[in-house]
Structure formats: structure tokens, C-alpha cells
Amino acid sequence: SWPRWLGEREVWASPNSRGNRPAAERYSSTAKTLNLVALILGVLAIISSVVIIAVSLALY
């Protein structure tokens, strides 16, 4: 749904479409939430990989 969000953002940026603004703002807040979730998942993946490496090094 990333290209659709970009299209939604372009619609929001154009001045003659005032009616689409609330939907676009709602969509951008949803995208921010998804970005936050992706960031948290990425950090968790990095932490878990570091823990796995540390445990495997400790076992050897």
C-alpha cells in the first residue's frame, strides 16, 4: 500500500482538492503509525540478533 499512500499524499498536496484533505491526513497518520511499528520491529530484530550472536559466542 506504499504507492497508494504516495498517490494519496500527492492528492493532499494539490490545492484544488480540499475535500480529500481529512482522508489524506488520516492516511498519513496511519503511515506514521506503520513507520513506528516498522522502526520498533527493526530495533527488536537488531537486539535479538545481537543477543543470539552473544549467546552463540558464549557457548563456544
N, C-alpha and C positions, 0 to 999 in steps of 0.2 A: 504493500500500500504506500510505498515511498513516492513513486512517481505521481500517484493521485494526490498525495499531500502537497507536492511541489506545484501541481496544477491548481489546487485549491489556494495555495499561497499566492500564485500569480493572479488569480481571480480577486483575491482580497486586496492586492496591491493596486489594481486598476481602479481609477477614481469613479467611473460611471456605474459601478455595481455596488451601491450601498446596501442593497437587500441581502447580499451574501455575506456581509461582514460578521454577524454573530456566529453563523455556522463555521466560517473560516477561523474565527477566534477560538471557538470550541475545539476545532480540529487541531489548531496549533497547540492548545493546552494538552490535548491528548498526545500529540507528538512529543511534547516536553516530558510528559509522564513516561512515555515509551523510552525516550532517551535516558531518563533517570534510571529506569529499570535495567536498560542495557548496560549503563555505567556500573550499577551495583553488581550485575551478573559478571561483568568483566573483572571487577575488583575481586569478587569471590573466586573466580576462576584462577586469577593470578595467585591469590593467597593459598588456595587449595593445591595448586601446582608446586608452590614453594614448600608447603608442608609435606607433600608427597616426596619431593626431592630430598628434603631434610631427613625424613624417616628412612628413605632408602639408603642415604649416606650413613645414617646412624647404624643401620643393620649390617652394613659391610664392615 
